[in-house]
Amino acid sequence: MRTAKTISITLPPELLVKAQEIAEREHRTISELFREALRRYRPIDPAWESLLRETRAIGKELGITTEADVERLSNEFRQEKLQAAGR
């Protein structure tokens, strides 16, 4: 059985407002939002971290700097595959 402990944190007003906006937009409670933030903050698995370093290096070599670049390249790749298949 899991137990939870209640804690208290102090935030600057503007950070609290931002957290409330994010929680509302994502249909989460503030507690859920902070739990997720802490999960993401924790150290990552070394194998995963290695993979991220490698793929970031390849992306940098290819000039990929934003998620929009990734989306554009993915769409171009799919389009080329469709054209090659004669569609």
PDB file as gemmi writes it, atoms N, CA and C in Angstrom:
CRYST1    1.000    1.000    1.000  90.00  90.00  90.00 P 1                      
ATOM      1  N   MET A   1       0.834  -1.176   0.000  1.00  0.00           N  
ATOM      2  CA  MET A   1       0.000   0.000   0.000  1.00  0.00           C  
ATOM      3  C   MET A   1       0.884   1.246   0.000  1.00  0.00           C  
ATOM      4  N   ARG A   2       0.606   2.154  -0.907  1.00  0.00           N  
ATOM      5  CA  ARG A   2       1.390   3.379  -0.995  1.00  0.00           C  
ATOM      6  C   ARG A   2       0.842   4.416  -0.036  1.00  0.00           C  
ATOM      7  N   THR A   3       1.727   5.138   0.540  1.00  0.00           N  
ATOM      8  CA  THR A   3       1.305   6.242   1.393  1.00  0.00           C  
ATOM      9  C   THR A   3       1.902   7.514   0.831  1.00  0.00           C  
ATOM     10  N   ALA A   4       1.223   8.586   1.022  1.00  0.00           N  
ATOM     11  CA  ALA A   4       1.702   9.880   0.549  1.00  0.00           C  
ATOM     12  C   ALA A   4       1.910  10.788   1.739  1.00  0.00           C  
ATOM     13  N   LYS A   5       2.861  11.665   1.622  1.00  0.00           N  
ATOM     14  CA  LYS A   5       3.116  12.663   2.649  1.00  0.00           C  
ATOM     15  C   LYS A   5       2.783  14.025   2.070  1.00  0.00           C  
ATOM     16  N   THR A   6       2.189  14.841   2.857  1.00  0.00           N  
ATOM     17  CA  THR A   6       1.898  16.205   2.439  1.00  0.00           C  
ATOM     18  C   THR A   6       3.089  17.081   2.771  1.00  0.00           C  
ATOM     19  N   ILE A   7       3.489  17.899   1.804  1.00  0.00           N  
ATOM     20  CA  ILE A   7       4.591  18.826   2.025  1.00  0.00           C  
ATOM     21  C   ILE A   7       4.117  20.235   1.681  1.00  0.00           C  
ATOM     22  N   SER A   8       4.885  21.186   2.071  1.00  0.00           N  
ATOM     23  CA  SER A   8       4.590  22.575   1.754  1.00  0.00           C  
ATOM     24  C   SER A   8       5.795  23.160   1.034  1.00  0.00           C  
ATOM     25  N   ILE A   9       5.541  23.874  -0.062  1.00  0.00           N  
ATOM     26  CA  ILE A   9       6.634  24.540  -0.756  1.00  0.00           C  
ATOM     27  C   ILE A   9       6.269  26.013  -0.929  1.00  0.00           C  
ATOM     28  N   THR A  10       7.272  26.815  -1.081  1.00  0.00           N  
ATOM     29  CA  THR A  10       7.067  28.244  -1.290  1.00  0.00           C  
ATOM     30  C   THR A  10       7.489  28.588  -2.705  1.00  0.00           C  
ATOM     31  N   LEU A  11       6.603  29.270  -3.433  1.00  0.00           N  
ATOM     32  CA  LEU A  11       6.887  29.677  -4.804  1.00  0.00           C  
ATOM     33  C   LEU A  11       6.676  31.170  -4.950  1.00  0.00           C  
ATOM     34  N   PRO A  12       7.440  31.793  -5.818  1.00  0.00           N  
ATOM     35  CA  PRO A  12       7.143  33.190  -6.131  1.00  0.00           C  
ATOM     36  C   PRO A  12       5.766  33.246  -6.806  1.00  0.00           C  
ATOM     37  N   PRO A  13       5.030  34.322  -6.613  1.00  0.00           N  
ATOM     38  CA  PRO A  13       3.669  34.406  -7.167  1.00  0.00           C  
ATOM     39  C   PRO A  13       3.590  34.102  -8.662  1.00  0.00           C  
ATOM     40  N   GLU A  14       4.546  34.610  -9.450  1.00  0.00           N  
ATOM     41  CA  GLU A  14       4.470  34.387 -10.902  1.00  0.00           C  
ATOM     42  C   GLU A  14       4.677  32.918 -11.261  1.00  0.00           C  
ATOM     43  N   LEU A  15       5.499  32.199 -10.495  1.00  0.00           N  
ATOM     44  CA  LEU A  15       5.703  30.773 -10.744  1.00  0.00           C  
ATOM     45  C   LEU A  15       4.462  29.976 -10.347  1.00  0.00           C  
ATOM     46  N   LEU A  16       3.825  30.375  -9.267  1.00  0.00           N  
ATOM     47  CA  LEU A  16       2.585  29.712  -8.857  1.00  0.00           C  
ATOM     48  C   LEU A  16       1.507  29.891  -9.918  1.00  0.00           C  
ATOM     49  N   VAL A  17       1.367  31.103 -10.432  1.00  0.00           N  
ATOM     50  CA  VAL A  17       0.364  31.368 -11.470  1.00  0.00           C  
ATOM     51  C   VAL A  17       0.655  30.501 -12.689  1.00  0.00           C  
ATOM     52  N   LYS A  18       1.914  30.426 -13.090  1.00  0.00           N  
ATOM     53  CA  LYS A  18       2.292  29.609 -14.242  1.00  0.00           C  
ATOM     54  C   LYS A  18       1.972  28.136 -13.993  1.00  0.00           C  
ATOM     55  N   ALA A  19       2.280  27.636 -12.799  1.00  0.00           N  
ATOM     56  CA  ALA A  19       1.984  26.238 -12.463  1.00  0.00           C  
ATOM     57  C   ALA A  19       0.479  25.990 -12.498  1.00  0.00           C  
ATOM     58  N   GLN A  20      -0.292  26.930 -11.985  1.00  0.00           N  
ATOM     59  CA  GLN A  20      -1.747  26.779 -12.006  1.00  0.00           C  
ATOM     60  C   GLN A  20      -2.281  26.769 -13.432  1.00  0.00           C  
ATOM     61  N   GLU A  21      -1.731  27.620 -14.286  1.00  0.00           N  
ATOM     62  CA  GLU A  21      -2.160  27.660 -15.689  1.00  0.00           C  
ATOM     63  C   GLU A  21      -1.848  26.341 -16.390  1.00  0.00           C  
ATOM     64  N   ILE A  22      -0.653  25.829 -16.161  1.00  0.00           N  
ATOM     65  CA  ILE A  22      -0.260  24.557 -16.790  1.00  0.00           C  
ATOM     66  C   ILE A  22      -1.145  23.429 -16.286  1.00  0.00           C  
ATOM     67  N   ALA A  23      -1.353  23.359 -14.988  1.00  0.00           N  
ATOM     68  CA  ALA A  23      -2.185  22.297 -14.410  1.00  0.00           C  
ATOM     69  C   ALA A  23      -3.600  22.356 -14.980  1.00  0.00           C  
ATOM     70  N   GLU A  24      -4.142  23.546 -15.076  1.00  0.00           N  
ATOM     71  CA  GLU A  24      -5.502  23.684 -15.607  1.00  0.00           C  
ATOM     72  C   GLU A  24      -5.559  23.272 -17.072  1.00  0.00           C  
ATOM     73  N   ARG A  25      -4.582  23.732 -17.846  1.00  0.00           N  
ATOM     74  CA  ARG A  25      -4.545  23.408 -19.272  1.00  0.00           C  
ATOM     75  C   ARG A  25      -4.423  21.902 -19.498  1.00  0.00           C  
ATOM     76  N   GLU A  26      -3.663  21.228 -18.623  1.00  0.00           N  
ATOM     77  CA  GLU A  26      -3.439  19.789 -18.775  1.00  0.00           C  
ATOM     78  C   GLU A  26      -4.422  18.947 -17.963  1.00  0.00           C  
ATOM     79  N   HIS A  27      -5.400  19.613 -17.353  1.00  0.00           N  
ATOM     80  CA  HIS A  27      -6.409  18.922 -16.541  1.00  0.00           C  
ATOM     81  C   HIS A  27      -5.762  18.066 -15.455  1.00  0.00           C  
ATOM     82  N   ARG A  28      -4.831  18.677 -14.739  1.00  0.00           N  
ATOM     83  CA  ARG A  28      -4.112  18.022 -13.641  1.00  0.00           C  
ATOM     84  C   ARG A  28      -4.279  18.848 -12.378  1.00  0.00           C  
ATOM     85  N   THR A  29      -3.972  18.212 -11.270  1.00  0.00           N  
ATOM     86  CA  THR A  29      -3.873  18.977 -10.033  1.00  0.00           C  
ATOM     87  C   THR A  29      -2.454  19.520  -9.935  1.00  0.00           C  
ATOM     88  N   ILE A  30      -2.251  20.485  -9.059  1.00  0.00           N  
ATOM     89  CA  ILE A  30      -0.904  21.008  -8.831  1.00  0.00           C  
ATOM     90  C   ILE A  30       0.006  19.876  -8.346  1.00  0.00           C  
ATOM     91  N   SER A  31      -0.521  19.019  -7.482  1.00  0.00           N  
ATOM     92  CA  SER A  31       0.292  17.892  -6.987  1.00  0.00           C  
ATOM     93  C   SER A  31       0.748  16.996  -8.124  1.00  0.00           C  
ATOM     94  N   GLU A  32      -0.169  16.672  -9.054  1.00  0.00           N  
ATOM     95  CA  GLU A  32       0.207  15.832 -10.192  1.00  0.00           C  
ATOM     96  C   GLU A  32       1.271  16.515 -11.046  1.00  0.00           C  
ATOM     97  N   LEU A  33       1.109  17.809 -11.233  1.00  0.00           N  
ATOM     98  CA  LEU A  33       2.070  18.564 -12.026  1.00  0.00           C  
ATOM     99  C   LEU A  33       3.470  18.502 -11.410  1.00  0.00           C  
ATOM    100  N   PHE A  34       3.564  18.719 -10.104  1.00  0.00           N  
ATOM    101  CA  PHE A  34       4.865  18.698  -9.447  1.00  0.00           C  
ATOM    102  C   PHE A  34       5.446  17.288  -9.361  1.00  0.00           C  
ATOM    103  N   ARG A  35       4.594  16.275  -9.189  1.00  0.00           N  
ATOM    104  CA  ARG A  35       5.100  14.894  -9.203  1.00  0.00           C  
ATOM    105  C   ARG A  35       5.736  14.584 -10.557  1.00  0.00           C  
ATOM    106  N   GLU A  36       5.034  14.981 -11.640  1.00  0.00           N  
ATOM    107  CA  GLU A  36       5.572  14.746 -12.978  1.00  0.00           C  
ATOM    108  C   GLU A  36       6.875  15.520 -13.184  1.00  0.00           C  
ATOM    109  N   ALA A  37       6.937  16.747 -12.716  1.00  0.00           N  
ATOM    110  CA  ALA A  37       8.159  17.543 -12.845  1.00  0.00           C  
ATOM    111  C   ALA A  37       9.319  16.855 -12.123  1.00  0.00           C  
ATOM    112  N   LEU A  38       9.061  16.319 -10.945  1.00  0.00           N  
ATOM    113  CA  LEU A  38      10.126  15.630 -10.204  1.00  0.00           C  
ATOM    114  C   LEU A  38      10.548  14.336 -10.891  1.00  0.00           C  
ATOM    115  N   ARG A  39       9.580  13.609 -11.458  1.00  0.00           N  
ATOM    116  CA  ARG A  39       9.938  12.392 -12.197  1.00  0.00           C  
ATOM    117  C   ARG A  39      10.850  12.741 -13.367  1.00  0.00           C  
ATOM    118  N   ARG A  40      10.554  13.834 -14.054  1.00  0.00           N  
ATOM    119  CA  ARG A  40      11.370  14.240 -15.194  1.00  0.00           C  
ATOM    120  C   ARG A  40      12.724  14.779 -14.756  1.00  0.00           C  
ATOM    121  N   TYR A  41      12.806  15.299 -13.580  1.00  0.00           N  
ATOM    122  CA  TYR A  41      14.039  15.883 -13.063  1.00  0.00           C  
ATOM    123  C   TYR A  41      15.043  14.821 -12.631  1.00  0.00           C  
ATOM    124  N   ARG A  42      14.519  13.669 -12.199  1.00  0.00           N  
ATOM    125  CA  ARG A  42      15.398  12.604 -11.716  1.00  0.00           C  
ATOM    126  C   ARG A  42      16.427  12.219 -12.765  1.00  0.00           C  
ATOM    127  N   PRO A  43      17.584  11.726 -12.317  1.00  0.00           N  
ATOM    128  CA  PRO A  43      18.590  11.283 -13.286  1.00  0.00           C  
ATOM    129  C   PRO A  43      18.030  10.220 -14.222  1.00  0.00           C  
ATOM    130  N   ILE A  44      18.470  10.285 -15.453  1.00  0.00           N  
ATOM    131  CA  ILE A  44      18.002   9.368 -16.488  1.00  0.00           C  
ATOM    132  C   ILE A  44      18.905   8.137 -16.521  1.00  0.00           C  
ATOM    133  N   ASP A  45      18.361   7.044 -16.985  1.00  0.00           N  
ATOM    134  CA  ASP A  45      19.092   5.797 -17.174  1.00  0.00           C  
ATOM    135  C   ASP A  45      20.328   6.058 -18.051  1.00  0.00           C  
ATOM    136  N   PRO A  46      21.508   5.574 -17.653  1.00  0.00           N  
ATOM    137  CA  PRO A  46      22.732   5.847 -18.421  1.00  0.00           C  
ATOM    138  C   PRO A  46      22.641   5.424 -19.898  1.00  0.00           C  
ATOM    139  N   ALA A  47      21.987   4.310 -20.180  1.00  0.00           N  
ATOM    140  CA  ALA A  47      21.868   3.864 -21.573  1.00  0.00           C  
ATOM    141  C   ALA A  47      21.016   4.857 -22.366  1.00  0.00           C  
ATOM    142  N   TRP A  48      19.948   5.341 -21.759  1.00  0.00           N  
ATOM    143  CA  TRP A  48      19.082   6.323 -22.414  1.00  0.00           C  
ATOM    144  C   TRP A  48      19.844   7.633 -22.631  1.00  0.00           C  
ATOM    145  N   GLU A  49      20.596   8.046 -21.619  1.00  0.00           N  
ATOM    146  CA  GLU A  49      21.383   9.278 -21.715  1.00  0.00           C  
ATOM    147  C   GLU A  49      22.396   9.170 -22.854  1.00  0.00           C  
ATOM    148  N   SER A  50      23.013   8.013 -23.025  1.00  0.00           N  
ATOM    149  CA  SER A  50      23.971   7.785 -24.107  1.00  0.00           C  
ATOM    150  C   SER A  50      23.282   7.899 -25.468  1.00  0.00           C  
ATOM    151  N   LEU A  51      22.106   7.305 -25.583  1.00  0.00           N  
ATOM    152  CA  LEU A  51      21.346   7.376 -26.830  1.00  0.00           C  
ATOM    153  C   LEU A  51      20.975   8.829 -27.146  1.00  0.00           C  
ATOM    154  N   LEU A  52      20.559   9.582 -26.136  1.00  0.00           N  
ATOM    155  CA  LEU A  52      20.221  10.991 -26.348  1.00  0.00           C  
ATOM    156  C   LEU A  52      21.429  11.784 -26.842  1.00  0.00           C  
ATOM    157  N   ARG A  53      22.580  11.549 -26.237  1.00  0.00           N  
ATOM    158  CA  ARG A  53      23.800  12.253 -26.667  1.00  0.00           C  
ATOM    159  C   ARG A  53      24.115  11.951 -28.129  1.00  0.00           C  
ATOM    160  N   GLU A  54      24.023  10.675 -28.495  1.00  0.00           N  
ATOM    161  CA  GLU A  54      24.317  10.283 -29.876  1.00  0.00           C  
ATOM    162  C   GLU A  54      23.352  10.922 -30.863  1.00  0.00           C  
ATOM    163  N   THR A  55      22.058  10.862 -30.553  1.00  0.00           N  
ATOM    164  CA  THR A  55      21.070  11.401 -31.494  1.00  0.00           C  
ATOM    165  C   THR A  55      21.121  12.925 -31.554  1.00  0.00           C  
ATOM    166  N   ARG A  56      21.435  13.559 -30.439  1.00  0.00           N  
ATOM    167  CA  ARG A  56      21.592  15.017 -30.468  1.00  0.00           C  
ATOM    168  C   ARG A  56      22.779  15.413 -31.340  1.00  0.00           C  
ATOM    169  N   ALA A  57      23.864  14.650 -31.258  1.00  0.00           N  
ATOM    170  CA  ALA A  57      25.045  14.941 -32.072  1.00  0.00           C  
ATOM    171  C   ALA A  57      24.718  14.784 -33.560  1.00  0.00           C  
ATOM    172  N   ILE A  58      23.997  13.733 -33.904  1.00  0.00           N  
ATOM    173  CA  ILE A  58      23.604  13.519 -35.304  1.00  0.00           C  
ATOM    174  C   ILE A  58      22.681  14.644 -35.757  1.00  0.00           C  
ATOM    175  N   GLY A  59      21.733  15.018 -34.917  1.00  0.00           N  
ATOM    176  CA  GLY A  59      20.827  16.115 -35.248  1.00  0.00           C  
ATOM    177  C   GLY A  59      21.575  17.404 -35.484  1.00  0.00           C  
ATOM    178  N   LYS A  60      22.565  17.668 -34.664  1.00  0.00           N  
ATOM    179  CA  LYS A  60      23.365  18.887 -34.812  1.00  0.00           C  
ATOM    180  C   LYS A  60      24.101  18.872 -36.149  1.00  0.00           C  
ATOM    181  N   GLU A  61      24.677  17.720 -36.501  1.00  0.00           N  
ATOM    182  CA  GLU A  61      25.373  17.593 -37.784  1.00  0.00           C  
ATOM    183  C   GLU A  61      24.436  17.842 -38.958  1.00  0.00           C  
ATOM    184  N   LEU A  62      23.177  17.430 -38.819  1.00  0.00           N  
ATOM    185  CA  LEU A  62      22.194  17.585 -39.885  1.00  0.00           C  
ATOM    186  C   LEU A  62      21.512  18.948 -39.867  1.00  0.00           C  
ATOM    187  N   GLY A  63      21.849  19.772 -38.881  1.00  0.00           N  
ATOM    188  CA  GLY A  63      21.245  21.099 -38.793  1.00  0.00           C  
ATOM    189  C   GLY A  63      19.847  21.105 -38.207  1.00  0.00           C  
ATOM    190  N   ILE A  64      19.506  20.049 -37.485  1.00  0.00           N  
ATOM    191  CA  ILE A  64      18.191  19.963 -36.857  1.00  0.00           C  
ATOM    192  C   ILE A  64      18.277  20.683 -35.516  1.00  0.00           C  
ATOM    193  N   THR A  65      17.504  21.766 -35.402  1.00  0.00           N  
ATOM    194  CA  THR A  65      17.585  22.562 -34.177  1.00  0.00           C  
ATOM    195  C   THR A  65      16.270  22.675 -33.421  1.00  0.00           C  
ATOM    196  N   THR A  66      15.161  22.340 -34.077  1.00  0.00           N  
ATOM    197  CA  THR A  66      13.852  22.467 -33.416  1.00  0.00           C  
ATOM    198  C   THR A  66      13.014  21.231 -33.681  1.00  0.00           C  
ATOM    199  N   GLU A  67      11.944  21.106 -32.909  1.00  0.00           N  
ATOM    200  CA  GLU A  67      10.995  20.016 -33.157  1.00  0.00           C  
ATOM    201  C   GLU A  67      10.319  20.194 -34.505  1.00  0.00           C  
ATOM    202  N   ALA A  68      10.169  21.450 -34.930  1.00  0.00           N  
ATOM    203  CA  ALA A  68       9.582  21.715 -36.251  1.00  0.00           C  
ATOM    204  C   ALA A  68      10.467  21.122 -37.355  1.00  0.00           C  
ATOM    205  N   ASP A  69      11.795  21.185 -37.176  1.00  0.00           N  
ATOM    206  CA  ASP A  69      12.717  20.571 -38.136  1.00  0.00           C  
ATOM    207  C   ASP A  69      12.487  19.068 -38.202  1.00  0.00           C  
ATOM    208  N   VAL A  70      12.325  18.447 -37.057  1.00  0.00           N  
ATOM    209  CA  VAL A  70      12.091  16.998 -37.004  1.00  0.00           C  
ATOM    210  C   VAL A  70      10.786  16.656 -37.717  1.00  0.00           C  
ATOM    211  N   GLU A  71       9.743  17.417 -37.437  1.00  0.00           N  
ATOM    212  CA  GLU A  71       8.438  17.182 -38.060  1.00  0.00           C  
ATOM    213  C   GLU A  71       8.525  17.354 -39.577  1.00  0.00           C  
ATOM    214  N   ARG A  72       9.202  18.411 -40.017  1.00  0.00           N  
ATOM    215  CA  ARG A  72       9.353  18.675 -41.451  1.00  0.00           C  
ATOM    216  C   ARG A  72      10.112  17.531 -42.127  1.00  0.00           C  
ATOM    217  N   LEU A  73      11.214  17.106 -41.536  1.00  0.00           N  
ATOM    218  CA  LEU A  73      12.000  16.018 -42.119  1.00  0.00           C  
ATOM    219  C   LEU A  73      11.229  14.701 -42.131  1.00  0.00           C  
ATOM    220  N   SER A  74      10.458  14.458 -41.090  1.00  0.00           N  
ATOM    221  CA  SER A  74       9.631  13.242 -41.046  1.00  0.00           C  
ATOM    222  C   SER A  74       8.599  13.265 -42.163  1.00  0.00           C  
ATOM    223  N   ASN A  75       7.966  14.414 -42.352  1.00  0.00           N  
ATOM    224  CA  ASN A  75       6.972  14.540 -43.421  1.00  0.00           C  
ATOM    225  C   ASN A  75       7.608  14.363 -44.793  1.00  0.00           C  
ATOM    226  N   GLU A  76       8.801  14.949 -44.988  1.00  0.00           N  
ATOM    227  CA  GLU A  76       9.503  14.797 -46.258  1.00  0.00           C  
ATOM    228  C   GLU A  76       9.854  13.330 -46.513  1.00  0.00           C  
ATOM    229  N   PHE A  77      10.312  12.643 -45.470  1.00  0.00           N  
ATOM    230  CA  PHE A  77      10.663  11.231 -45.600  1.00  0.00           C  
ATOM    231  C   PHE A  77       9.435  10.401 -45.983  1.00  0.00           C  
ATOM    232  N   ARG A  78       8.319  10.646 -45.298  1.00  0.00           N  
ATOM    233  CA  ARG A  78       7.085   9.906 -45.607  1.00  0.00           C  
ATOM    234  C   ARG A  78       6.646  10.168 -47.046  1.00  0.00           C  
ATOM    235  N   GLN A  79       6.727  11.429 -47.481  1.00  0.00           N  
ATOM    236  CA  GLN A  79       6.331  11.787 -48.832  1.00  0.00           C  
ATOM    237  C   GLN A  79       7.211  11.070 -49.868  1.00  0.00           C  
ATOM    238  N   GLU A  80       8.514  11.025 -49.604  1.00  0.00           N  
ATOM    239  CA  GLU A  80       9.427  10.325 -50.511  1.00  0.00           C  
ATOM    240  C   GLU A  80       9.092   8.845 -50.584  1.00  0.00           C  
ATOM    241  N   LYS A  81       8.761   8.239 -49.442  1.00  0.00           N  
ATOM    242  CA  LYS A  81       8.395   6.820 -49.416  1.00  0.00           C  
ATOM    243  C   LYS A  81       7.127   6.569 -50.228  1.00  0.00           C  
ATOM    244  N   LEU A  82       6.146   7.454 -50.092  1.00  0.00           N  
ATOM    245  CA  LEU A  82       4.902   7.308 -50.857  1.00  0.00           C  
ATOM    246  C   LEU A  82       5.168   7.445 -52.344  1.00  0.00           C  
ATOM    247  N   GLN A  83       6.001   8.398 -52.732  1.00  0.00           N  
ATOM    248  CA  GLN A  83       6.321   8.589 -54.139  1.00  0.00           C  
ATOM    249  C   GLN A  83       7.083   7.388 -54.689  1.00  0.00           C  
ATOM    250  N   ALA A  84       7.978   6.834 -53.912  1.00  0.00           N  
ATOM    251  CA  ALA A  84       8.744   5.663 -54.334  1.00  0.00           C  
ATOM    252  C   ALA A  84       7.836   4.447 -54.500  1.00  0.00           C  
ATOM    253  N   ALA A  85       6.769   4.388 -53.716  1.00  0.00           N  
ATOM    254  CA  ALA A  85       5.829   3.271 -53.797  1.00  0.00           C  
ATOM    255  C   ALA A  85       4.827   3.488 -54.929  1.00  0.00           C  
ATOM    256  N   GLY A  86       4.901   4.656 -55.583  1.00  0.00           N  
ATOM    257  CA  GLY A  86       4.011   4.929 -56.717  1.00  0.00           C  
ATOM    258  C   GLY A  86       2.636   5.418 -56.326  1.00  0.00           C  
ATOM    259  N   ARG A  87       2.514   6.006 -55.180  1.00  0.00           N  
ATOM    260  CA  ARG A  87       1.211   6.504 -54.726  1.00  0.00           C  
ATOM    261  C   ARG A  87       1.047   7.950 -55.058  1.00  0.00           C  
TER     262      ARG A  87                                                      
END                                                                             
